[in-house]
Amino acid sequence: MANIVLVHGAFSDGSTWGPVITALRGHRVLGVQLPLTSLTADIAWTRRAIEEFDEPVTLVGHSYGGSVISGAAVDNARVSRLVFVAAFAPDTGESVASLTDGGAATPGMAAIQRAADGWATVDPDRFGPGLAADAPTATQHILSAVQKRTHPDCFTTPSGRPAWHDLPCSYLLCTEDLMLDPALQRHFAERTESTLTELRASHFPHFAHAEVVASAITSAAS
């Protein structure tokens, strides 16, 4: 039995891991609920979740959550491995915003809208097609309706020295991702020297491919 901590991305919450948690039967799983108020706060919140386990933890991050786990696992003896699911893996001084600028433009990124105060959401009409095209239509509507506003500090704060320099990593690359450029994902997988799993899936593989996602996580954890 493995200990697994799941970290969601921007514009969402821990419930997006629901199908994957079901598929991770037999393991101790904790889904973090990030405040999405800043990268610093999200890292701190994740470290609190990790502290609930006395034994080694496999730390999993989706999308923006890759930046969070890269920081939360630094000098953290409780974390044994990192798993990136269509996720950012910033190096020192890089941010989600700077890395995005270095990748190809995508429909999902184009659908992000910002309020006057900077808080970001995704255009509700483009959320499903841009982020979860292979999820059931009803699920797309739910994800769009319950999406969580995300503060710009989450995207613009530079990373410190990331934990992936020191820990073994796995990467699940979604080849049909219309949010995070698959070529950029491949770059992240290579720089982290990850064990790579490629999946013909959208940015949210949690729904149409929950068993495959869970299998990649358990393979890493074992």
N, C-alpha and C positions, 0 to 999 in steps of 0.2 A: 504493500500500500504506500503510495507516494503522497507527499504534501504539496499541493499546487495552489498558487495564488494567481488569480486572473485579474488583469488590469485592462479596463476598457479604454476606448479612445475618446476623442472630442465628439461633441454633439450627441452623446449617448450616455448610458449608465450601465451598471453591472448586470442588469437584466438581459442585455444582449447576449450574454454568455449562456443563457438558459439551456438551449439544446445541447451545447457542449458539456455543461455541467451534468446533464442527464447521461450523456455518453461516457462521462468519466466515472461511472459507477464503480464502487469499490475503493475509491481514493478519497482522501481528505481534501476538500476543495473549498476555497474561500474567494468570493468575488468582491473586489474592492469597489466602493462607491466614491469616486473622486469628486472633490468639490469643483474642479475645473475653474478655480479662481486664479491660479498661477502654477507654473511648473514647480516652484519651491513647495507650495502647499500640497500639491498632488504627490510629490516625492515623500513628504513627511507623512501623509496619510497612508501611503503604501507601506512605509517602514513600520507604522503602527500595526498594520495587518500582519506583516511578516513576524512580528514579535509574539503573535499568538501561538506560534509553533515553536516547540523545543528542538525539533529535529530538522534536518536540511529541507529546504523549500525549492521547488522549481518555480521560477517567476516568469509569468507569461504576459506579454504586452501586445495589444492590438493597436495599430495605427499610431496616433500620438502617444499611446501607452508605451510604445517602445522607448520614447524619450524618458518616460517616468521610470521604467524598470532599469534603464541604464544608469540613472542616478540613485534609485532606491537601494540597489545592490552594492553600491560602493562601500568597501570595508565592512561588509555585513556578512559575518561568518555563518548566518543562518541560510544564506542563499547558495545553492550548489550549481545552478545552471539557469541560463536565460533562454526563453523561447520568444521569438518575434513572429507575429502573425500579421502579414502585410503591414509591417510597422517601420517607423523611423528608427534609425540607429545612429544618432549624432555622435561626432567626435568632439573633442575639446574645442569650445568656442563656437560650435555650430548650433543653430536653432532649427526648429521645424520650418520657420519662414525662409531661412537662408537655403536650406536643403530643397525646399519646394521650388524655389527660384531656379535651382540647378537642374531640375527635371523637366520633362515635357509637360506642356499644358494639358489638363484633363477636364472633361465635362463636370466632374464632381467638384474640383477646385473652383471652376467658373461659377458654380451654383452657390458658393459661400457668399452670404450677405452680412454686412456689418451695420449695426445701429449707430446712431450719432455718438454714443458713448464707447464704441469700439467692440462691444460684446457681439459675438458672431453666432449665426445659425446657418442652416442650409435651406435654400428656397424649397418650401414644402412640395411644390409640384415637381421638383427635380431630384428630391432626396432619393426616392426609390430607384429610378433609372440610373442615377449617378453613383449610388453607393451599394445598392443591394438588388441588382437587376435579376439575380437568380433566386431570390427569396420569394415566397408566395406573395401575391398582390396584397392580401390582407396584412401580412407582416410588414410590407413596405409602408403601408398607410400608418400602421401603429408606430413604427420607427420614426417616421416623419412627425407624427402628432406629439410624441413624447420626447422629442429631441431636446437635449439640454444645452442651454446657452453656454458658450465658452469664452473666457476672458482672453484678450489678446496677449497677455503675459505668458500664457501657455505656449504660444507660437513663437514669440520673439525673444524669450529668455535663452541666452547661450548655455550650452551644456558645460558642466565641469568635466573632469576626466571620467569617462564612462566605465562602468564595470565590465563591459564586454572585452576590454583589454585583458582582463584577469580571469574570466570565467568561460567555460565551454558554452557554446551557443548553438541553437537550432533556428532555422528560418523557414517559415511557410510562405512561399511566394505565390501570389494570386495573379495568374497570367491575363485574366480578363478584367482586371481592376481598372475602373474608370475614375478613381479618386487619386490613389498614390501610384504614380508611373511605375509599371512593372520593371522597366530598365533601372530605375532608381532602387527598387527593391532588390534587384540582383546585385547592384553595387553594395548595398547594405549587407547582403548575405556573404559577399566575397570579403569585405573589409573585416567582418566579424569572424571570418573563417568558420562559418556555420555549417552544420549538417543541413543540407538543403532538401526541402520537399516542394515540388511544384504542383500547383493545383489549378485546374481550369475553373476559376471561380471569380466572383465579384469581390469588392472591397470587404464585404461582410460575408465570409464563408461559413459563418456560425450556423446558418439555417439550412441551406441546401447540402452542406457538406460537414455536418457536425461530427459524424463518426470519423471522418478523415482528419479533421482538426484535433479531435481527442486522441486519435492514434499517434499523431505527430508529437503531441504533448507527452503522452505516456512513454513513447519511445525515448524521448529526451530524459524523462524523469527516471527511467530505468538504467 
